[in-house]
Amino acid sequence: MLSAFALALLLVPLPELAEIPELADRLGPAAPVAAVLGAALLLIVLVPRTFITLAWGAIFGPWQGAAYTLAAALLAAGLGFAVGRLLGREFVAERVRGRLARLDHWFARQSVLGVITVRMLPVAGFGLVSYGYGTTGARLAPFLLGSVLASAPSAFGYAAVGASAVSPDGINWYAAAPAALGAIATGVLLVQGWRAERELRRARAAAGSAPDQAAAGSAADQ
């Protein structure tokens, strides 16, 4: 694939940055359908969603590019889930034992928040996670909703970055969305970690004082 891309860069004439948004005008009314279906197919064949969102932001602008990539993410998540359920669920259900069986039950009980959490973890690409979810006992509706919600922040952020790339003379403040969201998420994690550490210290202190009180009580009885 890298060799093919390098050959394409050498042989295919590259458009100017200002001409990239005009690619959508050439498709006319079919541009939204082509954008959603094309992005969904690319996600299904495991092309990273970041690259697609950047490209769609450059071609369609920040808002339309984000909307098309979110629609494509919903479609690709459903297709990947269906493929995993049809081709892999029976195989997995017959063979999981022990910890894997408990993990499968956890996926089956998952809510939308659980799907968002898994989507946020850098464990695999968007399409591969969709295939994997289909092989578990997860429910379709929470999976689809969680996939879209988890994709929304990066969709708007990277689409804005792509749109800014084709208009370097202007300032697109939406391009700061990924950094802003990352800063907010980091702050939330730090606060949660600090609270968890404080609760752990309190629990340890309470557990340590309990034996001392018991020993004091027995000494008083004697």
C-alpha positions in Angstrom: 0.0 0.0 0.0 2.8 2.4 0.8 4.5 1.6 -2.5 1.2 2.3 -4.3 0.7 5.6 -2.5 4.3 6.6 -3.4 3.7 5.8 -7.0 0.4 7.7 -7.0 2.2 10.8 -5.6 4.7 10.6 -8.5 2.2 10.0 -11.3 -1.1 11.6 -10.3 -1.2 15.4 -10.5 -1.9 16.8 -7.1 -4.5 19.6 -6.7 -3.7 22.8 -5.1 -5.0 23.3 -1.5 -7.5 25.8 -2.6 -8.9 23.4 -5.2 -9.6 20.5 -2.7 -13.0 21.9 -1.6 -14.1 22.0 -5.2 -14.0 18.2 -5.4 -17.3 18.1 -3.6 -18.9 20.4 -6.2 -18.0 18.0 -9.0 -20.2 15.3 -7.5 -23.1 17.6 -7.2 -26.2 16.3 -5.2 -24.5 12.8 -4.9 -21.7 14.2 -2.8 -23.2 13.4 0.6 -24.2 9.9 -0.4 -20.7 9.3 -1.9 -19.0 10.7 1.2 -21.0 8.6 3.7 -20.8 5.3 1.7 -17.1 5.8 0.7 -16.1 6.6 4.3 -18.1 3.6 5.6 -16.4 1.2 3.1 -13.0 2.6 4.1 -13.7 2.1 7.8 -14.9 -1.5 7.1 -11.5 -2.3 5.4 -9.7 -0.9 8.5 -8.6 2.5 7.1 -8.0 4.7 10.2 -10.9 7.0 10.9 -8.6 10.0 11.6 -7.3 10.1 8.0 -10.8 9.9 6.6 -12.1 12.7 8.9 -9.2 14.9 8.0 -9.8 14.4 4.3 -13.6 14.9 4.6 -13.0 18.1 6.5 -10.7 19.4 3.8 -13.2 18.5 1.1 -16.6 19.3 2.7 -15.7 21.7 5.5 -15.7 21.3 9.2 -19.4 20.8 9.8 -20.4 18.8 6.8 -17.2 16.8 7.0 -17.9 15.9 10.6 -21.5 15.0 9.9 -20.6 12.8 7.0 -18.0 10.9 9.0 -20.4 10.4 11.9 -23.0 9.0 9.6 -20.3 6.8 8.0 -19.2 5.7 11.5 -22.8 4.6 12.4 -23.1 2.7 9.1 -19.7 1.1 9.4 -20.3 0.1 13.1 -23.6 -1.6 12.1 -22.0 -3.4 9.2 -19.0 -4.6 11.2 -21.1 -5.7 14.1 -23.4 -7.7 11.7 -20.4 -9.4 10.0 -18.9 -10.3 13.4 -22.2 -11.6 14.7 -22.9 -13.7 11.6 -19.4 -15.1 11.1 -17.9 -15.2 14.6 -20.5 -15.3 17.4 -21.3 -19.0 17.2 -17.6 -19.9 17.1 -16.9 -17.7 20.2 -19.9 -18.7 22.2 -19.0 -22.4 21.8 -15.4 -22.0 23.0 -15.2 -19.3 25.6 -14.5 -20.6 29.1 -13.4 -19.1 32.4 -12.2 -15.6 32.2 -13.2 -15.2 28.6 -16.7 -16.3 29.4 -16.9 -13.6 32.2 -15.6 -11.1 29.7 -18.3 -12.1 27.2 -20.9 -11.7 29.9 -19.5 -8.2 30.6 -19.9 -7.2 27.0 -23.5 -8.6 27.0 -24.4 -6.4 30.0 -22.6 -3.3 28.7 -24.4 0.0 28.5 -23.7 3.0 26.2 -21.1 4.3 28.6 -19.2 1.0 28.5 -19.1 1.1 24.7 -17.8 4.7 24.8 -15.1 3.6 27.2 -14.0 0.8 25.0 -14.1 3.0 21.9 -11.9 5.6 23.7 -9.2 3.0 24.5 -6.4 2.8 21.9 -6.7 -1.0 21.6 -7.6 -1.3 17.9 -9.0 0.5 14.9 -12.7 1.5 14.5 -13.5 -1.4 12.1 -11.7 -4.0 14.1 -13.5 -3.1 17.3 -16.8 -3.3 15.4 -16.0 -6.8 14.2 -14.9 -7.9 17.7 -18.1 -6.6 19.3 -20.2 -8.6 16.9 -18.5 -11.8 18.1 -19.6 -11.0 21.7 -23.0 -11.0 23.3 -23.2 -7.2 23.1 -26.5 -5.6 22.2 -26.8 -3.7 18.9 -28.5 -0.5 20.1 -26.1 0.5 22.9 -23.2 -0.4 20.6 -24.3 1.9 17.8 -25.2 4.8 20.1 -22.0 4.5 22.0 -19.9 4.3 18.8 -21.4 7.5 17.5 -21.1 9.4 20.8 -17.4 8.3 21.2 -16.7 9.3 17.6 -18.3 12.8 17.8 -15.5 14.8 19.6 -12.7 13.6 17.2 -15.0 13.9 14.2 -15.6 17.6 14.7 -12.1 18.3 15.9 -10.2 16.5 13.0 -12.7 17.8 10.4 -11.9 21.3 11.6 -8.2 20.5 11.3 -8.7 19.2 7.7 -10.7 22.3 6.8 -7.9 24.5 8.2 -5.3 22.8 6.1 -6.9 24.0 2.9 -7.3 27.6 4.1 -4.0 28.3 5.9 -4.6 32.1 5.7 -7.6 31.9 7.9 -8.1 30.9 11.5 -10.4 28.1 12.4 -10.9 28.0 16.1 -12.7 24.6 15.9 -9.3 23.1 15.0 -8.4 23.5 18.7 -11.2 21.1 19.7 -9.0 18.0 19.9 -6.5 19.7 22.2 -9.3 21.3 24.3 -11.1 18.0 24.7 -7.9 16.2 25.5 -7.1 18.8 28.2 -10.6 18.5 29.7 -10.4 14.7 29.7 -7.0 14.8 31.3 -8.3 17.1 34.0 -11.3 14.9 34.7 -9.0 11.8 35.0 -6.6 13.6 37.3 -9.5 14.7 39.6 -10.9 11.1 39.6 -7.5 9.7 40.3 -7.0 12.1 43.2 -10.4 11.2 44.7 -9.7 7.5 44.3 -6.3 7.9 46.0 -7.9 9.8 48.8 -10.6 7.2 49.4 -7.9 4.5 49.3 -5.9 6.2 51.9 -9.0 6.6 54.1 -9.8 2.9 53.7 -6.3 1.9 54.7 -6.3 4.2 57.7 -9.7 2.8 58.8 -8.4 -0.8 58.3 -5.2 0.1 60.3 -7.0 1.7 63.2 -9.5 -1.2 63.6 -6.8 -3.7 64.9 -5.5 -1.0 67.3 -9.0 -0.4 68.7 -9.6 -4.1 69.1 -6.2 -4.6 70.9 -7.0 -1.6 73.2 -10.4 -3.1 74.0 -9.0 -6.5 74.9 -6.3 -4.9 77.1 -9.0 -2.9 78.9 -11.0 -6.1 79.5 -7.9 -7.8 81.0 
